[in-house]
Amino acid sequence: MGAPAALLGAYAAMSCATFVAYWRDKRKAARGAWRTPESTLHVLAVLGGWPGAWAAQRIVRHKIGKPAFLRVYWLTVLLNCAAAGGLLFTPGGQGVLHWLGR
């Protein structure tokens, strides 16, 4: 598997894990149970799970009414996209991808 395909696979895996984390947190909120810290949800998003977080926000309707949370979420999206762009479209990033794809 090449490095870009591996990167895509990592995004898919992190997105699934992040979606599940949002879903579980939503269930915990409904039961009044101990919650997943927001910082954990943000770390999952910045590590590549932001598409899953976006899907969970829409499908599960979780964290959509918290402007402060959403501001940080969108910052994680920008940071992640900038990092991915750096990997894909700069000579240094492509060197890293080539090294990872060996």
C-alpha positions in Angstrom: 0.0 0.0 0.0 1.4 3.4 -0.9 1.8 6.3 1.5 -1.2 8.3 0.2 -3.4 5.2 0.4 -2.2 4.6 3.9 -2.9 8.2 4.8 -6.4 7.8 3.5 -6.8 4.6 5.5 -5.6 6.4 8.6 -8.2 9.1 8.1 -10.9 6.5 7.7 -9.9 4.6 10.8 -9.6 7.8 12.9 -12.9 9.0 11.6 -14.6 5.8 12.6 -13.1 5.9 16.1 -14.0 9.6 16.5 -17.6 9.0 15.3 -17.9 6.2 17.9 -16.4 8.5 20.6 -19.0 11.2 19.9 -21.8 8.6 19.8 -20.8 7.1 23.1 -20.5 10.5 24.7 -24.0 11.4 23.5 -25.3 8.2 25.1 -23.5 9.0 28.3 -24.9 12.5 28.3 -28.5 11.2 27.9 -27.9 8.8 30.9 -26.2 11.4 33.0 -23.0 9.2 33.1 -19.4 10.2 33.2 -18.6 12.0 30.0 -15.7 12.0 27.5 -13.6 15.1 28.0 -14.0 17.7 25.2 -10.3 17.8 24.9 -10.3 14.1 24.0 -12.8 14.7 21.2 -10.6 17.6 19.9 -7.5 15.4 20.0 -9.2 12.7 18.0 -10.3 15.4 15.5 -6.9 16.9 15.0 -5.3 13.4 14.6 -7.4 12.9 11.5 -10.8 12.0 12.9 -12.4 15.3 12.0 -14.6 13.9 9.2 -16.0 11.4 11.7 -16.6 14.2 14.2 -18.4 16.2 11.5 -20.6 13.2 10.6 -21.4 12.6 14.3 -22.3 16.2 14.8 -24.8 15.9 12.0 -26.1 12.4 12.5 -26.0 12.0 16.3 -26.7 15.8 16.8 -23.9 16.0 19.4 -22.0 19.1 20.3 -23.8 21.3 17.7 -25.1 23.8 20.2 -21.8 24.7 21.8 -20.2 27.6 20.0 -16.9 27.4 22.0 -16.5 23.7 21.2 -17.3 24.3 17.5 -14.7 27.1 17.3 -12.0 24.7 18.6 -13.3 21.9 16.4 -13.0 24.0 13.2 -9.5 25.0 14.3 -8.6 21.3 14.5 -10.0 20.9 11.0 -7.8 23.8 9.7 -4.7 22.5 11.4 -5.3 18.9 10.2 -5.9 20.1 6.6 -2.8 22.3 6.7 -0.7 19.3 7.9 -2.2 17.0 5.2 -1.6 19.6 2.6 2.0 20.0 3.7 2.5 16.2 3.4 0.9 16.0 0.0 2.0 19.1 -1.7 5.5 20.1 -0.4 8.8 18.4 -1.4 9.6 17.8 2.3 6.2 16.3 2.9 6.4 14.1 -0.1 9.8 12.9 1.1 8.1 11.9 4.4 5.3 10.1 2.6 7.9 8.3 0.4 9.8 7.3 3.5 6.6 6.0 5.2 5.5 4.2 2.0 8.7 2.0 1.9 
